[in-house]
Amino acid sequence: MFGPKHLALAGYIDYDLLVYHAYDKFSNASREGESFSDNREKELLAVADLVLASSDPIADGLRQQGRRDVRVLPNGVDYTAYNTPSGQEPRDICHIPRPRVGYFGRVNIKVDLALIDELAEVEPKFQWIIVGEIYEQVIHSKGYGELLERLKSRPNVHLLGYRPHTSIPAYVQAMDVLSMVYRQGEQDWWSAGYPLKMHEYLATGKPVISTPLQTVQPFGHVIDIRDGGDEWIAGLRKAVNSGGVGTSDMRRRVALENTWDQRIDLLERWLNELGASLEGPVQ
């Protein structure tokens, strides 16, 4: 199960093992009108046979709720998909000049639209390409809605919206710089997250810039970690002019050390350890 809201499903499934994988710090979360800071997560922690967290900060939060045996299983990457050149740019971005700065992921309250707006104004030659579903909460939120409309009016900001998952590698590979532009706040649900896009970005070998999330800090040798508009402008210029932090080969090596195949092997081992009392290995 990937969230507390799925707890009720457990009563309808004939399962051998119940695995809870917390991919966000739900105790801080309130999304789409539904609060996750109730007792459902505690109930799920009490009945789950195996509890996984996508990051150490998320695991620490679960341990504070009394579940001491939480295991950390970070997000990985389909290395081949993101490292192998697509051979042809997606048609809808061929007309966009370079340098291109890409952001990939859902456009919800975690995305620092104000920072993107500032950066797009200060450095108009950088073309921002944002690929991801724009959440209704952003469209209809007073502050965010206004920011979104302003971004849409900028000639160097391109909000493409949702694209099928299988098409994303080609878009990522067509960028010059890849960004993780998150709002800052210790009590926000995304502050503890381990960005899925991080190793996907690194697999391309292209320069990566990020706001200082706790989970990104260990990768400071291959990711340029920047805080605030002035730092971001300096980081973008460094990425375009001299290749950013680290080398392409260094970034690819880090991605190779964090593939989904490796994550699956680890998870399979944990499941088989738990299923040792059953008739055979967990399938």
TORTORTI-275568 format. One record per residue (C-alpha): residue number from 1; residue in three letters; z, x, y. Coordinates in nm, 4 decimals. Each point is the difference from the previous one (the first is absolute). Last residue first. Layout:
BEGIN
<r seq="NUM" type="ALA" c3="Z" c1="X" c2="Y"/>
...
// end
This chain:
BEGIN
<r seq="283" type="GLN" c3="-0.5545" c1="0.6187" c2="-1.4504"/>
<r seq="282" type="VAL" c3="0.3660" c1="0.0971" c2="-0.0421"/>
<r seq="281" type="PRO" c3="0.0358" c1="0.2359" c2="-0.2932"/>
<r seq="280" type="GLY" c3="0.1158" c1="-0.1493" c2="-0.3308"/>
<r seq="279" type="GLU" c3="0.2462" c1="-0.2431" c2="-0.1652"/>
<r seq="278" type="LEU" c3="0.2293" c1="-0.0173" c2="0.3023"/>
<r seq="277" type="SER" c3="0.3017" c1="0.2248" c2="0.0577"/>
<r seq="276" type="ALA" c3="-0.2208" c1="0.2716" c2="0.1475"/>
<r seq="275" type="GLY" c3="-0.1319" c1="-0.2433" c2="0.2588"/>
<r seq="274" type="LEU" c3="0.1987" c1="0.1510" c2="0.2842"/>
<r seq="273" type="GLU" c3="-0.1199" c1="0.3520" c2="-0.0805"/>
<r seq="272" type="ASN" c3="-0.3486" c1="-0.1375" c2="-0.0514"/>
<r seq="271" type="LEU" c3="0.0080" c1="-0.1561" c2="0.3450"/>
<r seq="270" type="TRP" c3="0.1155" c1="0.3251" c2="0.1618"/>
<r seq="269" type="ARG" c3="-0.2758" c1="0.1974" c2="-0.1702"/>
<r seq="268" type="GLU" c3="-0.2627" c1="-0.2559" c2="0.0985"/>
<r seq="267" type="LEU" c3="0.1180" c1="0.0213" c2="0.3603"/>
<r seq="266" type="LEU" c3="-0.0407" c1="0.3771" c2="0.0032"/>
<r seq="265" type="ASP" c3="-0.3478" c1="-0.0123" c2="-0.1534"/>
<r seq="264" type="ILE" c3="-0.0970" c1="-0.2755" c2="0.2445"/>
<r seq="263" type="ARG" c3="0.1077" c1="0.2096" c2="0.2997"/>
<r seq="262" type="GLN" c3="-0.1999" c1="0.2987" c2="-0.1246"/>
<r seq="261" type="ASP" c3="-0.3092" c1="-0.2151" c2="-0.0488"/>
<r seq="260" type="TRP" c3="0.0588" c1="-0.1533" c2="0.3436"/>
<r seq="259" type="THR" c3="-0.0517" c1="0.3432" c2="0.1533"/>
<r seq="258" type="ASN" c3="0.2587" c1="0.1915" c2="0.2019"/>
<r seq="257" type="GLU" c3="-0.0510" c1="0.3721" c2="-0.0723"/>
<r seq="256" type="LEU" c3="-0.3730" c1="-0.0401" c2="0.0557"/>
<r seq="255" type="ALA" c3="0.0748" c1="-0.1439" c2="0.3442"/>
<r seq="254" type="VAL" c3="0.1964" c1="0.3117" c2="0.0920"/>
<r seq="253" type="ARG" c3="-0.2882" c1="0.2168" c2="-0.1179"/>
<r seq="252" type="ARG" c3="-0.2464" c1="-0.1988" c2="0.2096"/>
<r seq="251" type="ARG" c3="0.2049" c1="0.0581" c2="0.3140"/>
<r seq="250" type="MET" c3="0.0248" c1="0.3722" c2="-0.0662"/>
<r seq="249" type="ASP" c3="-0.3758" c1="0.0236" c2="-0.0622"/>
<r seq="248" type="SER" c3="-0.0789" c1="-0.1750" c2="0.3283"/>
<r seq="247" type="THR" c3="0.2269" c1="0.2379" c2="0.1848"/>
<r seq="246" type="GLY" c3="0.3417" c1="-0.0474" c2="0.1554"/>
<r seq="245" type="VAL" c3="0.0717" c1="-0.1792" c2="0.3254"/>
<r seq="244" type="GLY" c3="-0.3011" c1="-0.1090" c2="0.2063"/>
<r seq="243" type="GLY" c3="-0.3581" c1="0.1143" c2="-0.0523"/>
<r seq="242" type="SER" c3="-0.0516" c1="0.2135" c2="0.3116"/>
<r seq="241" type="ASN" c3="-0.1718" c1="-0.2112" c2="0.2651"/>
<r seq="240" type="VAL" c3="0.0198" c1="-0.3504" c2="-0.1452"/>
<r seq="239" type="ALA" c3="0.3473" c1="0.0270" c2="-0.1518"/>
<r seq="238" type="LYS" c3="0.1381" c1="0.1948" c2="0.2964"/>
<r seq="237" type="ARG" c3="-0.1350" c1="-0.2599" c2="0.2417"/>
<r seq="236" type="LEU" c3="0.1573" c1="-0.2777" c2="-0.2026"/>
<r seq="235" type="GLY" c3="0.3312" c1="0.1839" c2="-0.0152"/>
<r seq="234" type="ALA" c3="0.0104" c1="0.0639" c2="0.3745"/>
<r seq="233" type="ILE" c3="-0.0754" c1="-0.3674" c2="0.0647"/>
<r seq="232" type="TRP" c3="0.2696" c1="-0.0959" c2="-0.2485"/>
<r seq="231" type="GLU" c3="0.2574" c1="0.2222" c2="0.1650"/>
<r seq="230" type="ASP" c3="-0.0700" c1="-0.1538" c2="0.3404"/>
<r seq="229" type="GLY" c3="0.0153" c1="-0.3539" c2="-0.1396"/>
<r seq="228" type="GLY" c3="0.3270" c1="0.0213" c2="-0.1882"/>
<r seq="227" type="ASP" c3="0.1186" c1="0.1610" c2="-0.3245"/>
<r seq="226" type="ARG" c3="-0.2312" c1="0.2201" c2="-0.2042"/>
<r seq="225" type="ILE" c3="0.0017" c1="0.1240" c2="-0.3602"/>
<r seq="224" type="ASP" c3="-0.3141" c1="0.1979" c2="-0.0842"/>
<r seq="223" type="ILE" c3="-0.0355" c1="-0.0338" c2="-0.3767"/>
<r seq="222" type="VAL" c3="-0.0667" c1="0.2928" c2="-0.2376"/>
<r seq="221" type="HIS" c3="0.3084" c1="0.2194" c2="0.0507"/>
<r seq="220" type="GLY" c3="0.1977" c1="-0.2991" c2="0.1274"/>
<r seq="219" type="PHE" c3="-0.0149" c1="-0.1587" c2="-0.3437"/>
<r seq="218" type="PRO" c3="0.3777" c1="-0.0179" c2="-0.0504"/>
<r seq="217" type="GLN" c3="0.0227" c1="-0.2004" c2="0.3289"/>
<r seq="216" type="VAL" c3="-0.2218" c1="-0.2865" c2="-0.1185"/>
<r seq="215" type="THR" c3="0.2772" c1="-0.1848" c2="-0.1821"/>
<r seq="214" type="GLN" c3="0.2269" c1="0.0046" c2="0.3059"/>
<r seq="213" type="LEU" c3="-0.2749" c1="-0.1473" c2="0.2173"/>
<r seq="212" type="PRO" c3="-0.0869" c1="0.2211" c2="0.2960"/>
<r seq="211" type="THR" c3="-0.3219" c1="-0.1618" c2="0.1325"/>
<r seq="210" type="SER" c3="-0.2995" c1="0.1303" c2="-0.1829"/>
<r seq="209" type="ILE" c3="-0.3114" c1="0.2159" c2="0.0415"/>
<r seq="208" type="VAL" c3="-0.2377" c1="0.0966" c2="-0.2826"/>
<r seq="207" type="PRO" c3="-0.2871" c1="0.2513" c2="0.0111"/>
<r seq="206" type="LYS" c3="-0.2638" c1="-0.0556" c2="-0.2728"/>
<r seq="205" type="GLY" c3="0.0305" c1="0.1357" c2="-0.3542"/>
<r seq="204" type="THR" c3="-0.1137" c1="-0.3336" c2="-0.1431"/>
<r seq="203" type="ALA" c3="0.2908" c1="-0.0006" c2="-0.2464"/>
<r seq="202" type="LEU" c3="0.2442" c1="0.0255" c2="0.2911"/>
<r seq="201" type="TYR" c3="-0.0974" c1="-0.3434" c2="0.1303"/>
<r seq="200" type="GLU" c3="0.0476" c1="-0.1640" c2="-0.3388"/>
<r seq="199" type="HIS" c3="0.3267" c1="0.1915" c2="-0.0307"/>
<r seq="198" type="MET" c3="0.1337" c1="-0.1629" c2="0.3172"/>
<r seq="197" type="LYS" c3="-0.1647" c1="-0.3435" c2="-0.0324"/>
<r seq="196" type="LEU" c3="0.2689" c1="-0.1407" c2="-0.2268"/>
<r seq="195" type="PRO" c3="0.2561" c1="0.0830" c2="0.2663"/>
<r seq="194" type="TYR" c3="0.3470" c1="0.0665" c2="-0.1439"/>
<r seq="193" type="GLY" c3="0.2197" c1="-0.2539" c2="0.1751"/>
<r seq="192" type="ALA" c3="0.3464" c1="0.0517" c2="0.1456"/>
<r seq="191" type="SER" c3="-0.0934" c1="-0.0798" c2="0.3615"/>
<r seq="190" type="TRP" c3="-0.2223" c1="-0.2885" c2="-0.1185"/>
<r seq="189" type="TRP" c3="0.2846" c1="-0.2525" c2="-0.0147"/>
<r seq="188" type="ASP" c3="0.1116" c1="0.0764" c2="0.3544"/>
<r seq="187" type="GLN" c3="0.3623" c1="0.1013" c2="0.0549"/>
<r seq="186" type="GLU" c3="-0.0716" c1="0.3652" c2="0.0798"/>
<r seq="185" type="GLY" c3="-0.2585" c1="-0.0843" c2="0.2655"/>
<r seq="184" type="GLN" c3="-0.3297" c1="0.1614" c2="0.0995"/>
<r seq="183" type="ARG" c3="-0.3314" c1="-0.1832" c2="-0.0074"/>
<r seq="182" type="TYR" c3="-0.2544" c1="0.1386" c2="-0.2418"/>
<r seq="181" type="VAL" c3="-0.3328" c1="0.1724" c2="0.0619"/>
<r seq="180" type="MET" c3="-0.1047" c1="0.1668" c2="-0.3252"/>
<r seq="179" type="SER" c3="-0.3254" c1="0.1683" c2="0.0960"/>
<r seq="178" type="LEU" c3="-0.3098" c1="0.1580" c2="-0.1516"/>
<r seq="177" type="VAL" c3="-0.2250" c1="0.2315" c2="0.2030"/>
<r seq="176" type="ASP" c3="-0.3761" c1="0.0567" c2="-0.0322"/>
<r seq="175" type="MET" c3="-0.0710" c1="-0.3279" c2="-0.1797"/>
<r seq="174" type="ALA" c3="-0.2881" c1="-0.0832" c2="-0.2378"/>
<r seq="173" type="GLN" c3="0.2040" c1="0.0945" c2="-0.3087"/>
<r seq="172" type="VAL" c3="0.2480" c1="-0.2764" c2="0.0772"/>
<r seq="171" type="TYR" c3="-0.2788" c1="-0.2571" c2="0.0278"/>
<r seq="170" type="ALA" c3="-0.1533" c1="0.1046" c2="-0.3328"/>
<r seq="169" type="PRO" c3="0.3421" c1="-0.0035" c2="-0.1660"/>
<r seq="168" type="ILE" c3="0.0641" c1="-0.3578" c2="0.1249"/>
<r seq="167" type="SER" c3="-0.2898" c1="-0.1732" c2="-0.1786"/>
<r seq="166" type="THR" c3="0.1860" c1="-0.0632" c2="-0.3257"/>
<r seq="165" type="HIS" c3="0.2869" c1="-0.1619" c2="0.1883"/>
<r seq="164" type="PRO" c3="-0.2248" c1="-0.2635" c2="0.1525"/>
<r seq="163" type="ARG" c3="-0.0047" c1="0.0071" c2="0.3837"/>
<r seq="162" type="TYR" c3="0.2304" c1="-0.1988" c2="0.2260"/>
<r seq="161" type="GLY" c3="-0.0259" c1="0.0328" c2="0.3770"/>
<r seq="160" type="LEU" c3="-0.2491" c1="0.2259" c2="0.1762"/>
<r seq="159" type="LEU" c3="0.1960" c1="0.0565" c2="0.3189"/>
<r seq="158" type="HIS" c3="-0.2054" c1="0.2567" c2="0.1929"/>
<r seq="157" type="VAL" c3="0.1653" c1="0.1693" c2="0.2977"/>
<r seq="156" type="ASN" c3="-0.2108" c1="0.2277" c2="0.2222"/>
<r seq="155" type="PRO" c3="-0.1646" c1="-0.2803" c2="0.2000"/>
<r seq="154" type="ARG" c3="0.3404" c1="-0.1504" c2="0.0855"/>
<r seq="153" type="SER" c3="0.0013" c1="-0.3801" c2="0.0221"/>
<r seq="152" type="LYS" c3="0.1260" c1="-0.0456" c2="-0.3555"/>
<r seq="151" type="LEU" c3="0.2933" c1="0.2280" c2="0.0789"/>
<r seq="150" type="ARG" c3="0.0960" c1="-0.2206" c2="0.2934"/>
<r seq="149" type="GLU" c3="-0.0159" c1="-0.3104" c2="-0.2178"/>
<r seq="148" type="LEU" c3="0.2245" c1="0.1647" c2="-0.2586"/>
<r seq="147" type="LEU" c3="0.2483" c1="0.1061" c2="0.2633"/>
<r seq="146" type="GLU" c3="0.0196" c1="-0.3567" c2="0.1313"/>
<r seq="145" type="GLY" c3="0.0522" c1="-0.1380" c2="-0.3492"/>
<r seq="144" type="TYR" c3="0.2646" c1="0.2612" c2="-0.0701"/>
<r seq="143" type="GLY" c3="0.2153" c1="-0.0963" c2="0.2957"/>
<r seq="142" type="LYS" c3="-0.0371" c1="-0.3755" c2="-0.0427"/>
<r seq="141" type="SER" c3="-0.0096" c1="-0.0081" c2="-0.3786"/>
<r seq="140" type="HIS" c3="-0.2808" c1="-0.2248" c2="-0.1215"/>
<r seq="139" type="ILE" c3="-0.2491" c1="0.2652" c2="-0.1127"/>
<r seq="138" type="VAL" c3="0.2694" c1="0.2338" c2="-0.1283"/>
<r seq="137" type="GLN" c3="0.1787" c1="-0.2647" c2="-0.2079"/>
<r seq="136" type="GLU" c3="-0.3408" c1="-0.1085" c2="-0.1299"/>
<r seq="135" type="TYR" c3="-0.0472" c1="0.3386" c2="-0.1631"/>
<r seq="134" type="ILE" c3="-0.3091" c1="0.2074" c2="0.0748"/>
<r seq="133" type="GLU" c3="-0.1491" c1="0.1115" c2="-0.3320"/>
<r seq="132" type="GLY" c3="-0.0939" c1="0.3646" c2="-0.0049"/>
<r seq="131" type="VAL" c3="-0.2382" c1="0.2625" c2="0.1347"/>
<r seq="130" type="ILE" c3="0.0679" c1="0.1439" c2="0.3446"/>
<r seq="129" type="ILE" c3="-0.2633" c1="0.2354" c2="0.1425"/>
<r seq="128" type="TRP" c3="0.1131" c1="0.1785" c2="0.3158"/>
<r seq="127" type="GLN" c3="-0.2759" c1="0.1952" c2="0.1763"/>
<r seq="126" type="PHE" c3="0.1300" c1="0.3029" c2="0.1883"/>
<r seq="125" type="LYS" c3="-0.2062" c1="0.0620" c2="0.3147"/>
<r seq="124" type="PRO" c3="0.2237" c1="-0.2383" c2="0.1970"/>
<r seq="123" type="GLU" c3="0.3010" c1="0.2349" c2="-0.0039"/>
<r seq="122" type="VAL" c3="0.2718" c1="-0.1486" c2="0.2225"/>
<r seq="121" type="GLU" c3="-0.1087" c1="-0.3610" c2="-0.0545"/>
<r seq="120" type="ALA" c3="-0.0382" c1="0.0175" c2="-0.3783"/>
<r seq="119" type="LEU" c3="0.3293" c1="0.1866" c2="-0.0271"/>
<r seq="118" type="GLU" c3="0.1875" c1="-0.2634" c2="0.1995"/>
<r seq="117" type="ASP" c3="-0.1477" c1="-0.2895" c2="-0.1983"/>
<r seq="116" type="ILE" c3="0.0767" c1="0.1779" c2="-0.3281"/>
<r seq="115" type="LEU" c3="0.3578" c1="0.0504" c2="0.1175"/>
<r seq="114" type="ALA" c3="0.0367" c1="-0.3664" c2="0.0943"/>
<r seq="113" type="LEU" c3="-0.1483" c1="-0.1060" c2="-0.3338"/>
<r seq="112" type="ASP" c3="0.2752" c1="0.1833" c2="-0.1856"/>
<r seq="111" type="VAL" c3="-0.0596" c1="-0.1489" c2="-0.3458"/>
<r seq="110" type="LYS" c3="0.3162" c1="-0.1234" c2="-0.1720"/>
<r seq="109" type="ILE" c3="-0.0405" c1="-0.3519" c2="0.1418"/>
<r seq="108" type="ASN" c3="-0.3108" c1="-0.0694" c2="-0.2056"/>
<r seq="107" type="VAL" c3="-0.3481" c1="0.1490" c2="-0.0211"/>
<r seq="106" type="ARG" c3="-0.0332" c1="0.0505" c2="-0.3718"/>
<r seq="105" type="GLY" c3="-0.1276" c1="0.3416" c2="-0.0951"/>
<r seq="104" type="PHE" c3="-0.2396" c1="0.2733" c2="0.1036"/>
<r seq="103" type="TYR" c3="0.0046" c1="0.1846" c2="0.3320"/>
<r seq="102" type="GLY" c3="-0.2932" c1="0.2247" c2="0.0797"/>
<r seq="101" type="VAL" c3="-0.0712" c1="0.2328" c2="0.2917"/>
<r seq="100" type="ARG" c3="-0.3708" c1="0.0647" c2="0.0520"/>
<r seq="99" type="PRO" c3="-0.1336" c1="0.2947" c2="0.1983"/>
<r seq="98" type="ARG" c3="-0.2740" c1="-0.1055" c2="-0.0044"/>
<r seq="97" type="PRO" c3="-0.2363" c1="-0.2831" c2="0.0871"/>
<r seq="96" type="ILE" c3="0.0083" c1="-0.3517" c2="-0.1486"/>
<r seq="95" type="HIS" c3="-0.3492" c1="-0.1210" c2="-0.0961"/>
<r seq="94" type="CYS" c3="0.0450" c1="0.0767" c2="-0.3705"/>
<r seq="93" type="ILE" c3="0.3217" c1="-0.2045" c2="-0.0068"/>
<r seq="92" type="ASP" c3="-0.1259" c1="-0.3323" c2="-0.1362"/>
<r seq="91" type="ARG" c3="-0.2432" c1="0.1642" c2="-0.2400"/>
<r seq="90" type="PRO" c3="0.2683" c1="0.1683" c2="-0.2103"/>
<r seq="89" type="GLU" c3="-0.0781" c1="0.3718" c2="-0.0096"/>
<r seq="88" type="GLN" c3="-0.2035" c1="0.1350" c2="-0.2907"/>
<r seq="87" type="GLY" c3="0.0620" c1="0.2683" c2="-0.2595"/>
<r seq="86" type="SER" c3="0.3406" c1="-0.1343" c2="-0.1033"/>
<r seq="85" type="PRO" c3="0.1491" c1="0.3488" c2="-0.0093"/>
<r seq="84" type="THR" c3="0.2449" c1="0.0382" c2="-0.2922"/>
<r seq="83" type="ASN" c3="0.3528" c1="0.0722" c2="0.1196"/>
<r seq="82" type="TYR" c3="0.1098" c1="-0.3580" c2="0.0633"/>
<r seq="81" type="ALA" c3="-0.1157" c1="-0.1594" c2="-0.3241"/>
<r seq="80" type="THR" c3="0.0703" c1="0.3087" c2="-0.2118"/>
<r seq="79" type="TYR" c3="0.3568" c1="0.0292" c2="0.1255"/>
<r seq="78" type="ASP" c3="0.1059" c1="-0.3548" c2="-0.0787"/>
<r seq="77" type="VAL" c3="0.3193" c1="0.0577" c2="0.1925"/>
<r seq="76" type="GLY" c3="0.3754" c1="-0.0306" c2="-0.0412"/>
<r seq="75" type="ASN" c3="0.2868" c1="-0.2103" c2="0.1329"/>
<r seq="74" type="PRO" c3="0.3486" c1="0.1269" c2="-0.0664"/>
<r seq="73" type="LEU" c3="0.2016" c1="-0.0744" c2="-0.3165"/>
<r seq="72" type="VAL" c3="0.3697" c1="0.0548" c2="0.0728"/>
<r seq="71" type="ARG" c3="0.2474" c1="-0.1091" c2="-0.2665"/>
<r seq="70" type="VAL" c3="0.3001" c1="-0.2225" c2="0.0722"/>
<r seq="69" type="ASP" c3="0.2964" c1="0.0552" c2="-0.2337"/>
<r seq="68" type="ARG" c3="0.2799" c1="-0.0768" c2="0.2493"/>
<r seq="67" type="ARG" c3="-0.0640" c1="-0.3686" c2="0.0642"/>
<r seq="66" type="GLY" c3="0.2952" c1="-0.1009" c2="0.2179"/>
<r seq="65" type="GLN" c3="-0.1603" c1="-0.1216" c2="0.3221"/>
<r seq="64" type="GLN" c3="0.0379" c1="0.3499" c2="0.1454"/>
<r seq="63" type="ARG" c3="-0.2124" c1="0.1182" c2="-0.2894"/>
<r seq="62" type="LEU" c3="-0.2782" c1="-0.2317" c2="0.1144"/>
<r seq="61" type="GLY" c3="0.0092" c1="0.1466" c2="0.3513"/>
<r seq="60" type="ASP" c3="-0.0064" c1="0.3546" c2="-0.1359"/>
<r seq="59" type="ALA" c3="-0.3042" c1="-0.0879" c2="-0.2121"/>
<r seq="58" type="ILE" c3="-0.1850" c1="-0.1242" c2="0.3096"/>
<r seq="57" type="PRO" c3="0.0824" c1="0.3252" c2="0.1813"/>
<r seq="56" type="ASP" c3="-0.1115" c1="0.2027" c2="-0.3062"/>
<r seq="55" type="SER" c3="-0.3383" c1="-0.1687" c2="-0.0140"/>
<r seq="54" type="SER" c3="-0.2090" c1="-0.2483" c2="-0.1990"/>
<r seq="53" type="ALA" c3="0.3044" c1="-0.1353" c2="-0.1809"/>
<r seq="52" type="LEU" c3="0.0279" c1="-0.0887" c2="-0.3673"/>
<r seq="51" type="VAL" c3="0.2631" c1="-0.2039" c2="-0.1799"/>
<r seq="50" type="LEU" c3="-0.0104" c1="-0.0276" c2="-0.3792"/>
<r seq="49" type="ASP" c3="0.1719" c1="-0.2606" c2="-0.2153"/>
<r seq="48" type="ALA" c3="0.0193" c1="-0.2461" c2="0.2886"/>
<r seq="47" type="VAL" c3="0.2780" c1="-0.2624" c2="-0.0116"/>
<r seq="46" type="ALA" c3="0.2459" c1="0.1178" c2="0.2683"/>
<r seq="45" type="LEU" c3="-0.2619" c1="0.1513" c2="0.2275"/>
<r seq="44" type="LEU" c3="-0.1834" c1="-0.3327" c2="0.0012"/>
<r seq="43" type="GLU" c3="0.3161" c1="-0.1839" c2="0.1030"/>
<r seq="42" type="LYS" c3="0.0640" c1="0.2535" c2="0.2764"/>
<r seq="41" type="GLU" c3="-0.3615" c1="-0.0412" c2="0.1161"/>
<r seq="40" type="ARG" c3="0.0346" c1="-0.3760" c2="0.0049"/>
<r seq="39" type="ASN" c3="0.3223" c1="0.0033" c2="0.2003"/>
<r seq="38" type="ASP" c3="-0.1570" c1="-0.0246" c2="0.3458"/>
<r seq="37" type="SER" c3="-0.1676" c1="0.2614" c2="0.2184"/>
<r seq="36" type="PHE" c3="-0.3522" c1="-0.0960" c2="-0.1036"/>
<r seq="35" type="SER" c3="-0.0507" c1="-0.2484" c2="0.2808"/>
<r seq="34" type="GLU" c3="-0.3150" c1="-0.2109" c2="-0.0010"/>
<r seq="33" type="GLY" c3="-0.1905" c1="-0.0846" c2="0.3178"/>
<r seq="32" type="GLU" c3="-0.2916" c1="0.2263" c2="-0.0809"/>
<r seq="31" type="ARG" c3="0.2267" c1="0.2984" c2="-0.0260"/>
<r seq="30" type="SER" c3="0.3697" c1="0.0674" c2="0.0399"/>
<r seq="29" type="ALA" c3="0.0982" c1="0.3336" c2="-0.1422"/>
<r seq="28" type="ASN" c3="0.2968" c1="0.2275" c2="0.0401"/>
<r seq="27" type="SER" c3="0.1540" c1="-0.0718" c2="-0.3436"/>
<r seq="26" type="PHE" c3="-0.3570" c1="0.0101" c2="-0.1317"/>
<r seq="25" type="LYS" c3="-0.0248" c1="0.3756" c2="0.0358"/>
<r seq="24" type="ASP" c3="-0.3562" c1="0.0151" c2="-0.1233"/>
<r seq="23" type="TYR" c3="-0.1783" c1="0.0779" c2="-0.3312"/>
<r seq="22" type="ALA" c3="0.2841" c1="-0.1214" c2="-0.2219"/>
<r seq="21" type="HIS" c3="-0.1187" c1="0.0054" c2="-0.3624"/>
<r seq="20" type="TYR" c3="0.2088" c1="-0.2248" c2="-0.2266"/>
<r seq="19" type="VAL" c3="-0.0656" c1="0.0339" c2="-0.3705"/>
<r seq="18" type="LEU" c3="0.1101" c1="-0.2645" c2="-0.2510"/>
<r seq="17" type="LEU" c3="-0.0379" c1="0.1132" c2="-0.3583"/>
<r seq="16" type="ASP" c3="-0.0993" c1="-0.1959" c2="-0.3110"/>
<r seq="15" type="TYR" c3="-0.1414" c1="-0.2974" c2="0.1878"/>
<r seq="14" type="ASP" c3="-0.0532" c1="-0.3697" c2="-0.0723"/>
<r seq="13" type="ILE" c3="-0.0747" c1="-0.1150" c2="0.3528"/>
<r seq="12" type="TYR" c3="0.1078" c1="-0.3289" c2="0.1605"/>
<r seq="11" type="GLY" c3="0.3545" c1="0.0927" c2="0.1047"/>
<r seq="10" type="ALA" c3="-0.1180" c1="0.3315" c2="0.1419"/>
<r seq="9" type="LEU" c3="-0.2270" c1="-0.1849" c2="0.2408"/>
<r seq="8" type="ALA" c3="0.2997" c1="-0.0976" c2="0.2155"/>
<r seq="7" type="LEU" c3="0.0508" c1="0.3635" c2="0.0963"/>
<r seq="6" type="HIS" c3="-0.3433" c1="0.0275" c2="0.1619"/>
<r seq="5" type="LYS" c3="0.1362" c1="-0.0302" c2="0.3549"/>
<r seq="4" type="PRO" c3="0.2005" c1="0.3170" c2="-0.0557"/>
<r seq="3" type="GLY" c3="-0.3141" c1="0.2150" c2="-0.0008"/>
<r seq="2" type="PHE" c3="-0.2325" c1="0.1991" c2="-0.2240"/>
<r seq="1" type="MET" c3="0.0972" c1="-0.1305" c2="-0.3423"/>
// end
